[in-house]
Amino acid sequence: MNRRMIFSTVGKMLCAEAVMLLLPALVGLYYRESCVQALLISAAIALVLGLLAVRIFRPGTNVIFAREGFCIVALAWIALSAVGALPFVLSGEIPSYVDAFFETVSGFTTTGASILPNVEAMSNGLLFWRSFTHWVGGMGILVFVLAIVPSVSERSIHILRAEMPGPIVGKLVPRSRDTASLLYKIYIAMTLLQILLLLAGGMPPLESVLHTFGTAGTGGFGMKADSIAGYNPYLQWVITVFMFLFGVNFNLYYLLLMRRFRDVLHSTEFIVYGAIVLLSVGVVTANILPIYGDAETALRLSAFQVSSIITTTGFATANFDLWPTFSKAVLVLLMFIGACAGSTGGGLKVSRVVILAKTVQKELKRLCHPRSVNAMRFEGKTLDETTNRSVLIYLAAYVFCFVAILLVLCFEQTDFVTNFTAAASCFNNIGPGLNAVGPAANYAHYSDLSKLTLSFAMLVGRLEIFPLLIFFAPGIWMQKSR
């Protein structure tokens, strides 16, 4: 285990976070807010800790193997969340460090779950930092750093694999740094386009930027108590479309740039993702139509909420906790499915759902025809046993972690639906659940133990379980350093 490389890299992450904290400080300075001091002090703390880590843990070699990649990703997300919570505490806007840590983890993991009862009372500088964590965490903190600084080695693909969501992550171009840079160029271009479209619809500049951060990172932090409900239909449709687009595998956007349109149109995952969204919008629209009495309103609210939940964004234009049971059941199922692999969304991922369905189909054929050979294909390629096995292992770990999180929450004096949807929402990085954690409520009523458990759930869900499990495995740190 190359421990020096791990701590040195995390030190660089903290230095990068110090620079990130200057952006909300500038916003606070523009609005002449007192939060500027807290942001600058936090930036200084991040810089000092980062420089100390880089100086003390100078690695003898820059080589990164898979286990170092997992540990770097896990430790970096924990460290950046821990330091990123400081501005909220130092400013006094979130006095409890546990609450501030929960809010920051929710931001970086693009969950959008909040403990704030009155978000509109928060300063613009800290609202910017809160939403900016969505944008950085959406594509991945380590991917962000790989995109802007020289990669430690060509083995840094292990960092991409450890951090990017989905069962299969590979290079789009020969070098890992070029892959990260290309992903961010696409990400930035889509972000700028959405900001322009929101501005064209009359949304104020700061609100356009922050809501775009929440959409791009599929996070869901907003500036209003009613989320997106108070904005006009045009703005709601723009956010709906971009939530859907940010839930698509970013590899497909690269293929579009390369004019490989056939590969995009024949993508199994994209076809299934689109079909699930269209079917869900159709049935929910029909189910809530009697409530609203207007087809356009029912369609708009349904499309928005389906896109928000399946991409794990968490924005809301209606209190869907008041919708019929069937519609709520559809939304809860979408929480578990999630968006596409290689997107900024969370959840199980559509690709895994497809592979699991194909596995069941293959097993049924094998039972009927024991001697037949049934090869599974996905995205035009034959699925090897290693990929199939990894998906099944992930599902087992997913169920185990979800049950463990739910059991801890059940010590709370809250109803089962609240606890179940809170666990599902945080573990799948969505934000709102049902009942006491619905879109019109928050997570402030939970105890510190439950908030820390849900913070862990958000990190485990965003990092696809294994980096955190490997990081906390005692034996991994006992292995000899290179």
ROZALUM-372151 format. One record per atom (N, C-alpha, C, O): residue in one letter; x, y, z. Coordinates in steps of 0.05 Angstrom, whole numbers, plus 5000, padded with zeros to 4 digits. Example, Ala and Ser with C-alpha at 12.3 -4.5 7.8 and 13.67 -1.06 7.14 Angstrom:
2
a526448865156/a524649105156/a526449345156/a528549345169/s525749555142/s527349795143/s525850015157/s526850235161/
! end
This chain:
482
m501749765000/m500050005000/m501850255000/m503450295018/n501550424980/n503050664978/n501650884995/n500351064983/r502050875021/r500651065039/r501451355034/r499751535035/r504051395029/r504951675024/r503551795000/r502852025000/m503251624979/m501951724955/m499051804961/m497951994950/i497751634978/i494951684984/i494651954999/i492952124991/f496251995020/f495952245036/f496852485021/f495852705024/s498952455004/s499852674988/s497752764968/s497353004964/t496452574955/t494352634936/t492052774949/t490852964938/v491252674973/v489052804988/v489853084996/v488153264996/g492353125002/g493353395008/g492953584984/g492253814988/k493553484961/k493053644936/k490053704933/k489353924924/m488453514940/m485553564939/m484653794957/m483053964950/l485853794981/l485154005000/l486154284990/l484854484995/c488454284977/c489454534965/c487554634944/c486954864941/a486554434928/a484554514907/a481954614920/a480754804909/e481154494943/e478754594956/e479154874967/e477255034967/a481554944975/a482155214985/a481655414963/a480555634968/v482455344938/v481955524915/v478955534909/v477855754903/m477555304911/m474655304906/m473155494926/m471255624918/l474055504951/l472755664971/l472955964966/l471556124977/l474856044948/l475156324942/l472856424924/l472156654925/l471656244908/l469456324891/l467056414907/l466056634903/p466056264927/p463856364943/p464556604960/p462956774967/a467156624967/a468156864981/a467757114964/a466957324974/l468357084939/l467957314920/l465057384917/l464357624916/v463357184917/v460457234916/v459557374941/v458057574939/g460457284964/g459757414989/g460857704990/g459457885001/l463257744979/l464358014978/l462658194961/l462258434968/y461758094938/y460058244920/y457458334934/y456558564930/y456358164950/y453858224964/y454358344992/y452458405007/r456958394998/r457758515024/r456558365048/r455258475065/e457158105048/e456157925069/e458357855089/e460657845082/s457557795113/s459457735134/s460557455132/s462557385145/c459457285114/c460457005111/c463156995098/c464456785097/v464057225087/v466657225073/v468957145091/v470656985083/q468857245116/q470957175135/q471056875140/q473256765141/a468756755144/a468656465149/a469656305126/a471056105129/l469056395101/l470056255077/l473056285074/l474356085067/l474156515080/l477056555077/l478556405098/l480656285093/i477556395123/i478856235144/i478755945137/i480755805140/s476555845126/s476355565118/s478255505095/s479455295095/a478555695077/a480455655054/a483255635065/a484855475056/a483855805085/a486555805096/a487155535111/a489255425109/i485155435125/i485455185139/i485854955119/i487554785123/a484254955098/a484554755077/a487354765064/a488554555059/l488255005059/l490955045046/l493154945064/l494954805056/v493055015090/v495154935109/v495154635112/v497354515111/l492854515116/l492754225119/l493754085093/l495153885095/g492954195070/g493754075045/g496754095041/g498053895033/l497954325046/l500854355042/l502354185062/l504454075055/l501454165087/l502753985106/l502753695097/l504753555099/a500453605087/a500253335077/a502053285054/a503353075053/v502253475035/v503953445012/v506953435020/v508553285009/r507553615040/r510353635048/r511253395065/r513453285062/i509553305083/i510253085102/i510252815088/i512052655092/f508352775070/f508052515057/f508952515028/f507452455010/r511452585025/r512552584998/r512952294989/r514452145002/p511652204968/p511751924960/p514451864946/p515552024932/g515251614950/g517651524937/g517151454908/g518851464891/t514651374902/t513751304875/t510951414871/t509351424889/n510351484846/n507751594839/n505851384829/n503651444820/v506651124830/v504950914819/v502450874836/v502650854860/i500150854822/i497650804836/i496450544825/i496050514801/f495850364843/f494550114836/f491550134845/f490750344856/a490049934840/a487149944845/a486550014874/a484850184879/r487849884893/r487249934921/r487850214930/r486450334945/e490150324920/e490750604926/e488650784914/e487950984926/g487750724890/g485650884877/g483150894894/g482051114898/f482250664904/f479950654921/f480350824946/f478550974954/c482650794959/c483150924985/c483451224981/c482451384998/i484651314959/i484851604953/i482151724950/i481551934961/v480451594935/v477751694930/v476151714956/v474951914962/a476251494972/a474651494997/a475651715016/a474051865027/l478251725021/l479451915040/l479052205030/l478452385046/a479352245004/a478952524993/a476152624997/a475752855005/w474152454992/w471352544995/w470752595025/w469252785031/i471852435043/i471352485072/i472752735081/i471552905094/a475252775073/a476853005081/a475653265070/a475453465084/l474953265045/l473853505033/l471153575044/l470453815047/s469553375051/s466953435064/s467353545092/s465953725101/a469353435107/a469853525134/a470753815135/a469853965151/v472553885116/v473554165115/v471454345102/v471154575110/g470054235083/g467954395069/g465654485086/g464154665080/a465354345109/a463254415128/a463954655145/a462154775157/l466454725147/l467354935165/l466055205160/l465355335179/p465755295135/p464555565130/p461755585143/p461055805153/f460155375142/f457555385154/f457655425184/f456055575196/v459555285197/v459855295226/v461055565234/v459955695252/l463255645221/l464655895229/l462956135225/l463156335239/s461156125205/s459356355200/s457056365219/s455656565222/g456456135232/g454256115250/g451556055236/g449456045250/e451656025210/e449155975196/e448155685199/e445755635197/i450055505205/i449355235214/i451055175238/i453255075235/p450155235262/p451855225286/p452954945292/p455154915301/s451354735287/s452154465293/s454054355272/s453354365248/y456354255280/y458254145260/y457053895247/y457553855223/v455653725262/v454453485250/v452453565228/v452453445206/d450853775233/d448953875213/d450453985189/d449653925166/a452554135194/a454154245172/a455554025155/a455654045131/f456553825169/f457753595155/f455653455138/f456253385115/f453353405149/f451153285134/f450553445109/f450253335087/e450253705112/e449653885089/e451853875068/e451253875044/t454353875077/t456553875058/t456853605043/t457353605019/v456553395058/v456653125045/v454353105025/v454653005003/s451953205033/s449753205015/s450353364990/s449353294968/g451953584993/g452653744970/g454653594951/g454153574927/f456853504963/f458953374946/f457953114934/f458653054911/t456252974948/t455152714937/t452752764918/t451652574907/t452053014915/t449753094898/t447152974907/t445452894890/t446852944933/t444352834944/t442153044945/t439952994936/g442753264958/g440753474960/g439053454985/g437153624988/a439553265002/a438153245028/a439053475045/a441453535046/s437253605060/s438053845075/s436853835103/s434853715109/i438353975121/i437354005149/i436354295153/i435554365175/l436454455132/l435654735134/l432654775134/l431354705114/p431454885155/p428554945155/p427855185138/p425555205129/n429755375135/n429255625120/n431755695103/n433355855111/v431855565079/v434255605062/v434455895053/v436655995047/e432256035051/e432256305040/e433556505059/e434256735051/a433956425084/a435356595104/a438356585102/a439756745114/m439456395086/m442256365084/m443556575066/m442256665047/s445956655071/s447356855055/s447956745027/s448156505023/n448256935008/n448656854980/n451356714977/n451656524961/g453356794992/g456056674990/g455956384998/g457156214984/l454556315020/l454356035028/l452455875011/l452755635008/l450356005000/l448655874981/l450255794956/l449855574945/f452055974948/f453755904925/f455555664931/f455755484915/w456855664955/w458555444962/w456955184964/w457854974955/r454555204976/r452854964979/r452154844952/r452254594949/s451555004932/s450854904905/s453354834889/s453254654872/f455554984893/f457954924878/f459054654885/f460254524868/t458554554910/t459454284917/t457954084899/t459153874893/h455554144892/h454053964873/h455553944847/h455953724837/w456254174836/w457454184809/w460154034809/w460753884790/v461754074830/v464353944831/v464053644836/v465353474824/g462253574854/g461853294861/g460353134840/g460652894839/g458853274822/g457353134802/g459052964783/g458552734779/m461153094772/m462952944754/m465052794771/m466152594761/g465452884795/g467452744812/g469652934820/g470853064803/i470252944846/i472353124856/i475053054844/i476553224836/l475652794844/l478252704834/l478452734803/l480552804793/v476252694789/v476152744761/v476753034755/v478153104736/f475653214772/f476053494769/f479053564771/f480153714755/v480353444791/v483253504795/v484853384773/v486853504763/l484153134764/l485653014742/l485353184716/l487153184699/a483153324714/a482653484690/a484453744689/a485053844668/i485253844713/i486554104713/i489554084722/i490954274719/v490353854732/v493253824740/v494353574726/v492853394719/p497053564723/p498253334711/p497553084727/p497653084751/s496952864713/s496252614727/s498752504740/s500952534730/v498252364762/v500552244777/v501852024761/v504251984763/s500351884746/s501451674728/s499151584711/s496851654715/e499851424691/e497751314674/e496051114688/e493951034677/r496851024712/r495150854727/r492951004742/r491450894757/s492851274737/s490651424750/s487951354739/s485951454749/i487851184719/i485251074710/i483850924733/i481450904734/h485450834752/h484350704776/h482650904792/h480650824805/i483451154792/i481951364806/i479251404791/i477151434804/l479451424764/l476951454749/l475051224754/l472651264757/r476050984754/r474350744758/r473150744786/r470950664790/a474750834806/a473750834833/a471651044838/a469951014856/e471751264823/e469951494829/e467651514810/e465451604818/m467951444784/m465751474765/m463651264769/m464351024772/p461151334769/p458951144774/p458450954751/p458551034728/g457950704757/g457150514736/g458950264737/g461050274749/p458050044725/p459549794726/p462049784709/p463849624714/i462249954688/i464449944670/i465450224665/i463950394655/v468050284671/v469250544665/v471850494651/v473550354661/g472150614628/g474650594613/g475450864603/g474051064607/k477650874588/k478551124577/k477151184551/k476651004535/l476451434546/l475351524521/l477651574501/l477451534477/v479851674512/v482251734497/v484551604511/v484351514534/p486951594498/p489151434509/p490051504537/p490651314552/r490051754545/r491051824571/r488851894590/r486852014583/s489251814616/s487151864636/s486552164639/s484252244642/r488652324639/r488252614643/r486652724620/r484852904624/d487152634595/d485652724572/d482652644574/d480852794566/t482252404585/t479452304589/t478052494608/t475752574603/a479352554631/a478052724651/a477653004640/a475453124644/s479553104625/s479253374613/s476953384593/s475453574592/l476753174576/l474553164557/l471853154570/l469953284561/l471652994591/l469052974606/l468253244617/l465953324615/y470253394627/y469553654639/y468953864618/y467354044623/k470153844594/k469454034573/k466553994565/k465154194560/i465653744563/i462853694556/i461053794579/i458953924574/y461853744603/y460353824627/y460054124629/y457854224634/i462254274624/i462254564625/i460454674603/i458954864607/a460654564579/a459154664556/a456154634562/a454554814556/m455254404572/m452454364579/m451554554602/m449354644602/t453354594621/t452754784643/t452255064633/t450255194640/l454055164615/l453755434604/l451155454588/l449855664589/l450555244573/l448155254556/l445655284574/l443855434568/q445555134595/q443155144613/q443055424626/q440855534629/i445255534635/i445155794647/i444056004628/i442356164636/l444855994603/l443856174583/l440856144578/l439456344576/l439955894577/l437055854573/l435455944597/l433156044594/l436455904621/l435056004645/l434956304646/l432956424653/l437156434638/l437256724637/l435256834616/l433957034621/a435056684594/a433156764573/a430256744583/a428456884572/g429756574602/g427056544613/g426456734636/g424256724648/g428256914642/g427757114662/g428757044690/g428157194709/m430156834694/m431256764720/m433656944727/m435356974710/p433757054751/p436057234758/p438757084755/p438856834758/p440957234750/p443557104745/p444456904766/p445156684759/l444456994792/l445456814813/l443756564815/l444756344818/e441156594813/e439356364814/e439756184790/e439555934793/s440256294767/s440756134743/s443255964746/s443255724739/v445356084758/v447855934762/v447455714782/v448255484778/l446255774805/l445955584827/l444055354819/l444555124826/h441855414805/h440055204797/h441355034775/h440754794773/t443055144759/t444554984739/t446554804753/t446954574745/f447954904773/f449754734789/f448254494800/f449254274799/g445854544811/g444254324822/g443254134801/g443053894806/t442754234776/t441754064755/t444153904743/t443853664739/a446354044737/a448653904725/a449753684743/a450453464733/g449853744769/g450853534787/g448653344796/g449153164812/t446253384785/t443853224793/t443753214824/t443453004836/g443953464835/g444053484864/g441353574876/g440253424893/g440353814868/g437753894878/g437654114899/g435554194907/f440054214907/f439954444925/f438954684910/f439754744888/g437054834922/g435955074910/g436255304928/g437555294949/m434955524921/m435055774936/m432355844949/m432156034964/k430355694942/k427655754951/k426455524967/k427155294963/a424755584986/a423455385003/a421755194986/a421454964993/d420555304964/d418855134947/d420355014924/d419154924904/s423055004925/s424754894904/s424255034878/s424955274875/i423154904858/i422755024831/i419855094826/i419255194805/a418155044845/a415255074841/a414455364835/a412455414821/g415955564845/g415255844841/g416055954814/g415356194808/y417455804798/y418355904772/y416355844750/y414655674753/n416555994728/n414655964706/n415055694691/n417155574693/p412955604676/p413155344662/p415555314644/p416655104642/y416355534630/y418655514612/y421155434628/y422555244619/l421655564651/l424055494667/l423855204677/l425855064679/q421455124685/q421054844694/q421754644672/q422954434677/w420854704647/w421354524625/w424354514618/w425454304612/v425754744620/v428654754615/v430054574635/v431754414627/i429454604660/i430754434681/i430054144677/i431653964682/t427554084669/t426753804664/t428453674643/t429453454646/v428753814621/v430353714598/v433253664606/v434353464600/f434353864620/f437253834628/f437653624649/f439753504650/m435753584667/m435953364686/m436153104671/m437852934678/f434453074651/f434552824635/f437252794621/f438352584620/l438253014609/l440753014594/l443152944612/l444952804604/f443153054636/f445353004654/f445252724666/f447152634679/g442952584662/g442752304670/g443652104649/g443551864654/v444452214626/v445452044604/v448451984607/v449852154618/n449351754599/n452151684600/n453751884583/n453151924560/f455752014595/f457252214581/f458952104558/f459752254541/n459351844558/n460751724535/n459151774509/n460251794487/l456451784512/l454751824488/l455152104476/l455052134452/y455652294493/y456152564483/y458852574468/y459052724448/y460752424478/y463252404463/y462852274436/y463952364416/l461152064435/l460551934409/l459152124390/l459552124366/l457352294401/l456052504385/l458052694373/l457852774349/l460052774389/l462052954379/l463752824357/l464652954338/m464052554359/m465552404338/m463752324314/m464552194296/r461152424315/r459152374295/r458552074291/r457851974269/r458751924313/r458051644312/r455151614322/r454651494343/f453351714306/f450551734313/f449251454316/f447551424333/r450151264300/r448951004301/r449450874328/r447750744339/d451950904338/d452650794364/d450850904386/d450150764405/v450251164384/v448551294404/v445751184403/v444551114423/l444651174378/l441851084375/l441450784381/l439250704388/h443650624380/h443450344386/h444450274414/h444850044421/s444850484431/s445650434459/s443350314475/s441250434478/t443750064484/t441649924499/t440950084524/t438550114531/e442950184539/e442450324564/e440750574558/e438850634573/f441450724537/f440050974531/f437150914523/f435351064531/i436750714508/i434050634499/i432350564523/i430050654525/v433450394541/v431950314565/v431450554583/v429250584594/y433450724587/y433150964603/y430951144592/y429251234607/g430951194566/g428851354554/g426051224557/g424151354562/a425950964553/a423450814555/a422250824583/a419850864587/i424050794603/i423150814631/i422051084637/i419951114650/v423351294628/v422451574633/v419751614619/v417951724632/l419551544594/l417051594579/l414751444592/l412551554595/l415151184598/l413051024610/l412251134637/l409851154643/s414151214654/s413551324680/s412051584678/s410151634693/v412951764660/v411552014656/v408651974648/v406852104657/g408251774630/g405551724620/g403651624642/g401451724644/v404551434658/v402751324678/v402351514701/v400151534712/v404451664709/v404051864730/v402252094722/v400552184737/t402552184696/t400852394686/t397952304687/t396252454696/a397352064678/a394651964678/a393551944707/a391151984712/n395351874726/n394551834753/n393952094768/n392152104785/i395452304761/i395052564776/i393252764760/i392652974771/l392452694736/l390752874720/l388252954734/l387553194733/p386852774748/p384352864762/p384953064784/p383153224791/i387353074795/i388053264816/i388253544805/i387253744817/y389653574782/y390153834770/y388153914749/y387754154745/g386853724736/g384753794717/g385753914691/g384153974674/d388353954688/d389454074664/d391653894654/d393553824669/a391553814629/a393453614617/a396253724617/a398153574623/e396653974610/e399354094608/e400654104635/e402954034638/t399054184655/t400154204683/t400953924693/t403053884705/a399153734689/a399653464698/a402153344684/a403753214697/l402353394658/l404653294643/l407253424652/l409253294655/r407153684656/r409553834664/r410553744691/r412853694696/l408653724710/l409353644737/l410353354738/l412253294752/s409053184723/s409952904721/s412652874709/s414352734719/a413053004686/a415652984672/a417953094689/a420052984691/f417353314703/f419453434721/f420153244743/f422453194748/q418053134757/q418652974780/q419852704773/q421552604787/v418952584751/v420252334742/v423152384735/v424852224743/s423752594719/s426452654712/s428152714737/s430452634739/s426952854756/s428352924780/s429052684797/s431252664808/i427252494799/i427752254816/i429552054803/i431351944815/i429051994777/i430651784764/i433551874761/i435351714761/t433952134757/t436752234755/t437852304782/t440152384784/t436252254803/t437052304831/t437752594836/t439452664853/t436452784822/t436853064826/t435553164851/t436853274869/g432953114853/g431553184878/g430153454878/g428953534898/f430153604856/f428553844854/f425653774855/f424853544850/a423953964862/a421053904862/a419454154852/a420254374857/t417354094838/t415454304830/t412754264843/t410854424839/a412454044858/a409953984872/a410653804896/a412653674896/n408853814915/n409253634938/n408053364931/n405753294936/f409853194919/f408952934909/f408152744932/f407052524927/d408752824956/d407852664979/d404852664982/d403652494995/l403452854968/l400552874969/l399352734944/l396852734942/w400952634926/w399952494902/w398752224910/w399252124932/p397252094891/p396151834896/p398351624902/p400651664894/t397651414916/t399551214924/t401051084900/t403451034902/f399651044878/f400850924854/f403151104844/f405351004839/s402751364842/s404851544833/s407251544852/s409551544843/k406651544878/k408851534897/k410451274895/k412851274898/a409051054890/a410350794887/a412250804862/a414450694863/v411250924840/v412950944816/v415451104822/v417651024814/l415151324836/l417451494843/l419451354861/l421851374858/v418451204881/v420251054898/v421750834883/v424150794888/l420550704864/l421950504847/l424050644831/l426250534827/l423450884820/l425451024805/l427851104821/l430051134811/m427451144848/m429651204866/m431850994864/m434151054865/f430950744863/f432850524863/f434050474836/f436350384834/i432650524814/i433750484787/i435950684782/i438150594774/g435350944785/g437451144781/g437951194751/g436451104734/a439951354746/a440551444718/a442551244705/a442851014714/c443751334683/c445651164668/c448351164681/c449151344696/a449850944676/a452650934684/a454151154670/a453551224647/g456251264683/g457751474670/g456451744669/g457351924655/s454151774683/s452852034685/s453452154712/s454952044728/t452152384718/t452552504745/t450352404764/t450352484788/g448652224756/g446452124772/g447351894790/g449451774787/g445651824810/g446151614828/g444451374823/g443551324801/g443851214845/g442150984842/g443650734833/g446150744830/l442150524829/l443350264820/l444650294792/l446650164786/k443550464775/k444250514747/k442650334728/k442350094733/v441850454706/v440250304686/v441850074675/v440649854670/s444350104671/s446049894659/s445949644677/s445749414667/r446149674703/r446049444721/r443349314721/r443149074721/v441249474719/v438549364718/v438249194693/v437048974694/v439249294670/v439049144645/v440648884647/v439648674639/i443048904658/i444748654660/i443448454679/i443548214673/l442248544701/l440848364719/l438548234705/l438047994709/a437048384690/a434748274675/a435748064655/a434447854652/k437948124641/k439047924622/k440047674636/k439947454625/t441047714661/t442047484676/t439747294683/t440047054681/v437547414692/v435147254698/v434147104673/v433446874674/q434047254651/q433247134626/q435046904618/q434046694609/k437646934621/k439546724614/k439146484632/k439346254622/e438646534658/e438346314676/e435846154670/e435745904673/l433646294662/l431146154655/l431645974630/l430645754629/k433046074611/k433645914587/k435345674594/k435045464583/r437345714612/r439045494620/r437445274634/r438045044630/l435445354651/l433845154664/l432144994645/l431744754649/c431245134624/c429544994604/c431244824584/c430444614575/h433644934578/h435444794559/h438244784571/h439944954565/p438744594589/p441244584604/p443744564587/p445844664595/r443644454563/r445944424546/r446444654527/r448444664512/s444644844526/s444845064507/s446945264517/s447445294541/v448145414499/v450045624505/v448645894500/v447945954477/n448346044521/n446846304519/n448746534527/n449046584551/a449946654507/a451646884512/a450047134516/a448247194500/m450747294536/m449347554540/m450847774526/m453247784527/r449247954513/r450448174499/r449348434511/r446948454518/f451048634513/f450348894523/f451949114508/f454349094507/e450549314498/e451749524482/e453449404459/e455549504452/g452349194446/g453649084423/g455948904429/g457248804410/k456548854454/k458848684462/k457848454479/k455948474494/t459348234477/t458748004494/t459648054523/t461948134527/l457948014542/l458648064570/l460147824580/l459347594579/d462547884591/d464147664602/d463147604631/d461647754642/e464047374641/e463047294667/e464047474690/e462747504710/t466347604685/t467347784706/t465548024710/t464948094733/t464548144688/t462748374690/t460048284703/t459048414720/n459048054694/n456547954704/n456747894734/n454947954749/r459047774742/r459447714770/r459647964787/r458647984809/s461048174776/s461348424791/s458748554796/s458348684817/v456848544777/v454248664780/v452648514802/v451348644818/l452848254802/l451448094823/l452548154851/l451048174870/i455248174852/i456448234878/i455748514887/i455148564911/y455648704868/y454748974875/y451948974886/y451349114905/l450148824873/l447348814882/l447248704911/l445748804927/a448848504916/a448848384943/a449848584964/a448648614985/a451948734957/a453048934975/a451049164978/a450749285000/y449749234957/y447749444956/y445449384976/y444749554993/v444449144975/v442249054992/v443149055021/v441749145039/f445548945026/f446648925053/f446949205065/f446049245088/c448149395051/c448549665061/c445949805066/c445649945086/f444049775048/f441449905051/f439949805076/f438849965091/v440049545080/v438649435103/v440049535129/v438649595148/a442649545129/a444149635153/a443449925159/a443049995183/i443350095139/i442650375143/i439850405153/i439250565171/l437950245142/l435150265150/l434850175179/l433250295194/l436249975187/l436049875215/l436950085235/l435750115256/v439050235228/v439950445246/v437850665249/v437350765270/l436650735226/l434550945226/l432150865242/l430651025253/c431650605243/c429250505256/c429350535286/c427350475300/f431650615297/f431750685326/f430450945331/f429851015354/e429951105310/e428651365313/e425651335318/e424451135310/q424551525331/q421651525336/q420151645312/q418551825315/t420651535289/t419251625264/t418051385250/t418851155255/d416151425233/d414751205220/d416551065200/d418551175191/f415750825193/f417450655175/f417750775147/f419850765136/v415550885136/v415651005110/v417751235109/v419251255090/t417751395130/t419751615131/t422551495132/t424251585116/n423051305149/n425751185151/n426551035126/n428851055117/f424650895114/f425350735090/f426050925067/f428050885053/t424451135063/t424951315040/t427351495046/t428751585028/a427851555072/a430251705079/a432751545072/a434651655061/a432751295079/a435051115073/a435351085043/a437651105033/a433151045029/a433251015000/a434151264986/a435751264968/s433151494996/s433851744984/s436751824988/s438051914969/c437751785012/c440551855017/c442551655004/c444551734993/f441851405006/f443551194995/f443751214964/f445851164952/n441551304952/n441451334923/n441951624914/n441651684890/n442751794933/n443452074927/n441252234914/n441652364893/i438852224926/i436552354914/i435852614929/i435652824917/g435352594955/g434652824971/g431952784985/g431952695008/p429752864972/p427152834986/p426152544986/p426752384968/g424652485007/g423252225009/g420352265012/g419152424998/l419152115030/l416252145035/l415752205065/l417552165082/n413352295071/n412452355099/n414252575111/n414352795101/a415652505133/a417152715148/a419752805133/a420952995142/v420452665112/v422752765095/v421852815067/v423452795048/g419352885064/g418252945037/g419353205026/g420953335039/p418453275002/p419553514988/p418953775003/p420253974999/a416953775020/a416254015036/a417454005064/a416954175080/a419053795070/a420253765097/a423353755094/a424453825073/n424653675116/n427653655116/n428453435136/n426853295147/y431153405139/y432253195156/y433053295184/y434453155198/a432253535191/a433253655216/a432353505241/a433653515262/h430053355239/h428953225262/h430552975270/h430152865292/y432352875253/y433852635260/y436052695280/y436952925282/s436752495296/s438952525316/s441652545302/s441852485278/d443652625317/d446352635306/d447352365295/d448652355274/l446652155310/l447451885301/l446251825274/l447551715256/s443651885271/s442351825245/s443452005223/s443651915200/k444052255229/k445152435209/k447852335200/k448552345176/l449552245218/l452152135211/l451851875194/l453351835176/t449851715202/t449251465187/t448351535159/t449251415139/l446651735156/l445751815130/l447951955114/l448051925089/s449752095127/s452152205113/s453851985102/s454751995079/f454251775118/f455751535109/f454251405085/f455551325066/a451551395087/a449951275066/a450351435040/a450551315018/m450451695041/m450751865018/m453551815005/m453751794980/l455551795021/l458251745011/l458451464999/l459651434977/v457351265012/v457450995002/v455950974976/v456950844957/g453651104974/g452051094950/g453451234927/g453451134904/r454651474932/r455951624911/r458451484901/r459051494877/l459951364919/l462451234911/l462050934904/l463950784902/e459550854900/e458950584891/e459950374911/e460950154902/i459750424936/i460050234958/i462950144963/i463950184986/f464250034943/f466849894948/f469150074958/f470649984975/p469450324947/p471650494958/p471550534988/p473550515002/l469150584999/l468850625028/l469350365043/l470650365064/l468250135032/l468649885046/l471649805046/l472649705067/i472949845024/i475849785023/i477449965041/i479249885055/f476650225042/f478050425058/f477950345088/f479850375102/f475650245097/f475250175125/f476049885131/f475749805154/a476849735112/a477749465116/a480449465131/a482349575120/p480749355155/p483249365170/p485649255155/p487849375157/g485249045141/g487548915128/g488849065106/g491149035100/i487349255093/i488349395070/i490649575078/i492549615062/w490549695102/w492649885111/w495149735122/w497249855126/m494849475126/m497049325138/m498949225116/m501049115122/q498049245091/q499649145069/q502149315066/q502149555071/k504249195057/k506849335055/k506849555034/k505749515012/s507949785041/s508150005022/s510249955001/s512149805006/r509850064978/r511850034956/r513850264958/r515650274941/
! end
